[in-house]
């Protein structure tokens, strides 16, 4: 499986100041930065290659070990913020999802029982470091959830990363205070205007997640390779307009905003089912 053949993957990351992390997490981050450096491009490539290596490993164990860590950094207003990849915790959560949704016979093939047991020990060790371990990264395959766009506005700092005539990724960042303020605004308006919408539940969960982090944090939306299909993207604006229209009772305007979003993202999501 080549890197080019991987599914489109986008990430929503929270970068926190160093004081937000415990001593054990700091040690892992310092080791990661010392070993791999702070450069984003090489880090993204190394993380993708490591994931593929686990998938095709002859051992049949798809889980990352405790020594696997990647740490991204972001400078905001002269301060360095950190986002650890936390692959052990995230792999544990992904395994739980597979075990609860996939047929038992398939789950046993994908996640051998002995490998699951070894990985659970790693998860337990990290979870013991904190009474409330939190995960700084959320990932979405084959498209970006519309609820994520609520956290960002068109004028937020945006980085377009190009390579050989293609857009490798687009990254939008917002301060924690702005992102959570936007999320709360959207939740309040949708609760009044459209309480039946699935986005309301998604935004409520997203807001609760953001509340776990340090108030001096920053939020980053990393489009990943799907950026080459959609950039320039007006999804943050369309989501904002849609919510404002619903709040004002303008169903025609809300429907128009949704149609623009759907025309942009449904074809990408359909690629997940393409042969």
Secondary structure, 3 states (H helix, E strand, C coil): CCHHHCCCEEEEEEEECHHHCCHHHHHHHHHHHHHHCCCHHHHHHHHHHHHHHHHCCCCCCCCCCCCCCCEEEEEECCEEEEEECCHHHHHHHHHHHHHHHCCHHHHHHHCCHHHHHHHHHHHHHHHCCCCCCCCCEEEEECCCCHHHHCCCCCCCCEEEEEECCEEEEEEEEEEHHHHHHHHHHHHHHHHHHCCCCHHHHHHHHHHHHHCCCCCCCEEEEECHHHHHHHCCCCHHHHHHHHHHHHHCCCHHHHHHHHHHHHHHHHHHHHHHHCC
